[in-house]
Amino acid sequence: MPTYNLIFHEDGHGVEKRVELEGQNVACVFSALESEAASRLVEVWTGEQRVALVERDRSGLWTVQSDSRTVSGDVGTLPGEKSRPQQHANTQEAST
């Protein structure tokens, strides 16, 4: 099983810490993050590669940012679909 390293920075929501866990895939990190404060941003690493940045807001909505896209709720790129620009689901575009 892969090993995932969670890196938390001191950010006003908690202290700096590192957590190591094993799981079949990266989804295993969500159970470890449920006990963390809302709005706490965590880096998820496997080996020397950063896999994602993950954050849960106060309403319980997860935002997952990877190198290729940001997924928040059900927003994301489906297989075979052109990549969308990174944007948070709650971001509103300014009209010009």
Buried (B, 14 or more C-beta within 10 A) or exposed (E): EEEBBBBBEEEEBEEEEEBEBEBEEBEBBEEBBEEBEEEBBBBBBEEEEBBBBBBBBEEEBEBBBBEEBBBBEEBBEEEEEEEBEEEBBEEEEEEE
